[in-house]
Amino acid sequence: MNFCYFEKIFQISNSLKYKMSQNPYKPTLAFYRRLLHTMMKTFVGDYNMFHRVRLEARRKILENKDETDEIKIQKLIFFGEETRDFLEKNLIQANMQKDSGRYRLNVRKEHALGTTIKN
């Protein structure tokens, strides 16, 4: 594992400790909003997929709604952030062109990860 991974864990855990002492639901709601925003960017124009992913995310969050252990909540939010990061940087949407039968990739700048993208 690289250093950036542990640095991300440290940043998230420190911010969650402060927020959870105020209200344990705020970090979860903030994460859910970030996840929804990422899903809206990822699944532009594909309402069915957006709806399915949104329902699955909501179901997973509601499974743990009665969790009171702050450490477990932090771990669940961290796992969710990793999933959100994957959706944002690794998932590329493709649309089939009706006239040619080929697929056109909808690549965003987040997908580049330091490489050059040619049109």
C-alpha positions in Angstrom: 0.0 0.0 0.0 1.2 3.4 -0.8 1.5 6.4 1.6 -1.3 8.3 0.0 -3.7 5.5 1.1 -2.8 5.8 4.7 -2.8 9.6 4.5 -6.4 9.4 3.2 -7.4 7.1 6.1 -5.9 9.6 8.6 -7.6 12.6 7.1 -11.0 10.9 7.0 -10.7 9.5 10.5 -9.7 12.9 12.0 -12.5 14.8 10.3 -15.0 12.1 11.3 -14.0 12.2 15.0 -14.8 15.9 15.1 -18.1 15.6 13.2 -19.3 12.5 15.0 -18.9 14.1 18.4 -21.5 16.7 17.2 -23.9 14.4 15.4 -23.2 10.8 14.2 -25.6 11.2 11.2 -23.9 14.2 9.6 -20.9 12.4 8.2 -23.1 9.7 6.8 -25.4 12.2 5.1 -22.4 14.2 3.8 -21.0 10.9 2.3 -24.3 10.1 0.8 -24.5 13.5 -0.9 -21.0 13.1 -2.3 -21.9 9.6 -3.6 -25.0 10.9 -5.3 -23.1 13.7 -6.9 -20.5 11.2 -8.2 -23.2 8.9 -9.5 -24.9 11.8 -11.3 -21.6 12.6 -13.0 -20.9 9.0 -13.9 -24.3 8.0 -15.2 -25.3 11.1 -17.2 -28.1 10.2 -19.6 -28.5 6.6 -18.2 -31.4 7.0 -15.7 -31.9 3.3 -15.3 -28.4 2.6 -14.2 -28.3 5.7 -12.0 -31.5 4.6 -10.3 -30.3 1.1 -9.7 -27.0 2.2 -8.2 -28.7 4.8 -6.1 -31.2 2.3 -4.6 -28.3 -0.2 -3.9 -26.3 2.6 -2.1 -29.3 3.6 -0.1 -30.0 0.0 0.9 -26.4 -0.5 2.0 -26.5 2.7 4.1 -29.9 1.8 5.7 -28.5 -1.7 6.6 -26.2 0.0 9.1 -28.5 2.8 10.2 -28.6 1.6 13.8 -24.8 1.3 14.1 -23.5 3.4 17.1 -19.8 2.4 17.2 -17.9 5.4 15.8 -15.0 3.2 14.6 -17.3 0.9 12.6 -19.1 3.9 11.2 -15.7 5.4 10.1 -14.7 2.1 8.5 -18.1 1.9 6.6 -17.8 5.5 5.4 -14.2 4.9 4.3 -15.2 1.8 2.4 -18.0 3.9 0.8 -15.4 6.6 -0.1 -13.3 4.0 -1.8 -16.3 2.8 -3.8 -17.1 6.4 -4.7 -13.6 7.0 -5.8 -13.7 3.9 -8.0 -17.0 5.1 -9.6 -15.5 8.5 -10.3 -12.1 7.5 -11.7 -12.4 4.0 -13.1 -15.9 3.6 -14.6 -16.3 4.9 -18.1 -19.7 5.1 -19.8 -20.1 4.1 -23.4 -22.9 4.7 -25.9 -23.5 2.7 -29.1 -23.6 4.9 -32.2 -26.7 3.9 -34.2 -25.3 4.7 -37.6 -22.0 2.9 -37.3 -22.7 0.3 -34.6 -19.5 1.4 -32.7 -19.3 2.5 -29.1 -18.3 6.0 -28.1 -16.7 6.4 -24.7 -17.6 9.3 -22.5 -14.2 10.0 -21.0 -13.8 12.7 -18.3 -10.7 14.3 -17.0 -10.8 12.2 -13.8 -10.2 9.1 -15.9 -6.8 10.2 -17.2 -4.9 9.6 -14.0 -1.7 11.2 -15.3 -1.9 9.9 -18.9 -2.6 11.6 -22.1 -6.0 11.0 -23.8 -6.2 11.3 -27.5 -9.5 12.2 -29.3 
